């Protein structure tokens, strides 16, 4: 998962909650968990341009033209692999796996303190100006998909 440096604490909290709550079942019935030991997931940073299609994202620049990103990798592995490496699996994830309760929406919800839901404005994506009919079709499809995702 990746975000701008300004939101690093929120991403770290998402990763922590994932390690505490989530598990996955493989096609053959195996279970995958994340190591819930504090600071067990890989964290890295990288820097990139703050410009996209000649527009600058000034709000998150750390220096002129540069944004720093915060990356967290939460890896889901079989229980024996985590324990062999000295890690631990949360009791909540183990209980959910035993009860096959992953499909409960409450298990998927992540609660981030001091965070507000994003308000997404209509995307300003430059289209190919030579095919305006195609651009209109693409725009309609994107709007319908966005409406479906919002539950409208």
C-alpha positions as CSV (number, residue, x, y, z in Angstrom):
1,X,0.0,0.0,0.0
2,X,1.2,3.5,-0.7
3,X,0.4,7.0,0.2
4,X,2.0,10.4,0.5
5,X,4.3,11.0,3.5
6,X,1.7,13.3,5.1
7,X,-0.6,10.4,5.5
8,X,2.0,7.8,6.7
9,X,0.4,7.4,10.2
10,X,-2.9,6.5,8.6
11,X,-1.4,3.9,6.4
12,X,0.5,2.4,9.3
13,X,-2.7,2.1,11.2
14,X,-4.5,0.5,8.2
15,X,-1.6,-2.1,8.1
16,X,-1.8,-2.7,11.8
17,X,-5.6,-3.4,11.6
18,X,-5.1,-5.7,8.7
19,X,-2.6,-7.8,10.6
20,X,-5.0,-8.0,13.5
21,X,-8.2,-8.9,11.6
22,X,-7.7,-10.3,8.2
23,X,-7.0,-13.7,6.8
24,X,-7.4,-15.2,3.4
25,X,-8.3,-18.7,2.3
26,X,-6.5,-20.2,-0.7
27,X,-8.2,-22.2,-3.5
28,X,-7.0,-25.4,-1.9
29,X,-8.4,-24.4,1.5
30,X,-5.2,-23.2,3.1
31,X,-5.2,-20.2,5.3
32,X,-3.0,-17.1,5.0
33,X,-2.3,-14.7,7.8
34,X,-0.2,-11.6,8.4
35,X,2.4,-11.4,11.1
36,X,0.9,-9.3,13.9
37,X,4.2,-8.7,15.7
38,X,4.6,-4.9,16.0
39,X,6.6,-3.4,13.2
40,X,6.7,-6.7,11.4
41,X,5.7,-5.4,8.0
42,X,8.1,-3.8,5.5
43,X,8.1,0.0,5.3
44,X,9.9,2.0,2.7
45,X,9.9,5.4,1.1
46,X,10.5,6.8,-2.3
47,X,10.5,10.1,-3.9
48,X,9.0,11.1,-7.2
49,X,7.9,14.0,-9.3
50,X,5.0,16.1,-8.1
51,X,3.9,16.7,-11.7
52,X,1.5,14.6,-13.7
53,X,0.4,15.7,-17.1
54,X,2.2,19.1,-16.5
55,X,0.1,19.8,-13.3
56,X,1.9,20.0,-9.9
57,X,0.5,18.4,-6.7
58,X,2.0,21.2,-4.6
59,X,0.2,20.3,-1.3
60,X,2.5,17.3,-0.6
61,X,5.8,18.5,-2.0
62,X,8.7,18.1,0.3
63,X,10.8,20.3,-2.0
64,X,10.1,21.9,-5.4
65,X,8.8,19.3,-7.7
66,X,9.3,16.3,-5.3
67,X,6.8,14.3,-3.3
68,X,7.8,11.6,-0.8
69,X,5.7,8.4,-0.7
70,X,5.3,6.0,2.2
71,X,5.0,2.4,1.3
72,X,3.9,-0.5,3.6
73,X,4.0,-4.1,2.6
74,X,1.8,-6.5,4.6
75,X,2.5,-10.1,3.5
76,X,0.0,-12.9,4.1
77,X,1.6,-16.3,4.6
78,X,0.7,-19.7,6.0
79,X,0.6,-19.9,9.8
80,X,3.6,-22.3,10.0
81,X,5.8,-19.9,7.9
82,X,5.0,-17.0,10.3
83,X,5.6,-19.0,13.4
84,X,8.9,-20.5,12.0
85,X,10.2,-17.0,11.4
86,X,9.4,-16.1,15.1
87,X,6.2,-14.1,14.3
88,X,2.8,-14.2,15.8
89,X,-0.8,-14.3,14.5
90,X,-3.5,-12.3,16.2
91,X,-6.1,-14.2,18.1
92,X,-8.8,-12.2,16.3
93,X,-7.6,-13.4,12.9
94,X,-7.3,-17.0,14.1
95,X,-10.8,-17.0,15.6
96,X,-12.3,-15.5,12.4
97,X,-10.5,-18.2,10.3
98,X,-11.7,-21.0,12.6
99,X,-15.3,-19.6,12.4
100,X,-14.9,-18.9,8.6
101,X,-16.1,-15.4,9.5
102,X,-14.1,-13.4,7.0
103,X,-17.2,-12.5,5.0
104,X,-18.6,-10.4,7.8
105,X,-18.2,-6.8,6.8
106,X,-17.2,-5.8,10.3
107,X,-14.0,-7.8,9.9
108,X,-13.1,-5.9,6.7
109,X,-13.8,-2.4,8.0
110,X,-10.8,-0.4,9.1
111,X,-11.2,2.5,11.5
112,X,-8.7,5.3,11.0
113,X,-8.5,7.9,13.8
114,X,-8.5,11.6,12.7
115,X,-9.3,10.7,9.1
116,X,-12.1,12.0,7.0
117,X,-13.7,10.2,4.0
118,X,-12.3,11.4,0.7
119,X,-14.5,13.6,-1.4
120,X,-13.7,12.7,-5.0
121,X,-14.3,15.3,-7.6
122,X,-14.9,14.4,-11.2
123,X,-11.5,13.4,-12.6
124,X,-9.9,15.8,-15.0
125,X,-8.3,13.3,-17.4
126,X,-7.1,14.6,-20.7
127,X,-8.7,12.7,-23.5
128,X,-7.7,12.2,-27.1
129,X,-9.1,15.3,-28.7
130,X,-9.2,13.6,-32.1
131,X,-11.9,11.2,-31.2
132,X,-14.5,13.0,-29.2
133,X,-17.2,10.3,-29.5
134,X,-14.9,7.8,-28.0
135,X,-14.0,10.2,-25.2
136,X,-17.7,10.7,-24.4
137,X,-18.3,6.9,-24.3
138,X,-15.3,6.5,-21.9
139,X,-16.6,9.4,-19.7
140,X,-20.1,7.8,-19.5
141,X,-18.6,4.4,-18.6
142,X,-16.5,6.0,-15.9
143,X,-19.4,7.9,-14.4
144,X,-21.6,4.8,-14.4
145,X,-18.8,2.8,-12.7
146,X,-18.3,5.5,-10.1
147,X,-22.0,5.7,-9.3
148,X,-22.1,1.9,-8.9
149,X,-19.1,2.0,-6.5
150,X,-20.8,4.7,-4.5
151,X,-24.0,2.6,-4.3
152,X,-26.2,4.9,-6.3
